[in-house]
C-alpha cells in the first residue's frame, strides 16, 4: 500500500516544502490550498515533473464540509491517507490584545485549532486500527509563539498554537494503541511570506539577532523535521514537540 499524505496549507512556505520533500521520499501528496490555485499547481508540477505523484485540492479547513470533501477527494484519487500534516494557519495584522475583536479571534481559532481538530478526526477515522485502518502518523505545525506568547503582536495566534500542542499530546495518548503516532514541530522565526501577512515584511531582519544562531530558519529545515516524525525512524516517538527554532 503506497504512502498517502495530506498537507494542509501547502501552496507556499513550510507546507510547500513539506509536500516537495515528502514526494521525493515516495509519498503521494495532496496539496491543500485555500486561495492561490496557481501556487498550488506549481507545487504539484514541481513534484510530478520529477516523477512524483501529487494532486491539488481547494478546501477551507475552517469549514467542516470542505474538510470532508478534501478527504473524500484523497480517498478517490490517491487512496487511504496514511499521513497528515496540519500546517494550514492564519495570522492577522500585529495588534495588542486590547485592540482585538471577537471576529478576529474566531477566524484565528476556526482555522488554526478547529480546522486541525476536524482534519485529525477524519485522518483517525481512516488510519486507526479501531476502524479497520493500518495506522499512520499525524504531524501538527505549532510555533515557538505557543510558549513565548508573542506579546504586542500575535497573542491570539500564540494561544491557538498552544491549543495545537495540547491537541498533539492528548490525541497522541488517545490513539497510540491504535497504530497512530501524533507529534508536532514548533518552528521559530522562519523566512517565509507569513511575516508580510502579519504586516511586517522585515520582521526576520528585526528579530534575527535575538536568535542564538543569529539567523532565521528555512522552510526546508522545518520540512526535514516533519518528514523524520512521519518516518519509521520515529516509530517510538509520539506526543513529542520538536523545536526548530535556532535555540530561541
Secondary structure, 3 states (H helix, E strand, C coil): CCCEEEECCCCCHHHHHHHHHHHHCCCEEEEEECCCHHHHHHHHHHHHCCCCEEEEEECCCCCHHHHHHHHHHHHHHCCCCCEEEECCCCCCCCCCHHHCCHHHHHHHHHHHHHHHHHHHHHHHHHHCHHHCCCCEEEEEECCCHHHHCCCCCCHHHHHHHHHHHHHHHHHHHHHHHHCEEEEEEEECCECCCHHHHCCCCCHHHHHHHHCCCCCCECHHHHHHHHHHHHCHHHCCCCCCEEEECCCC
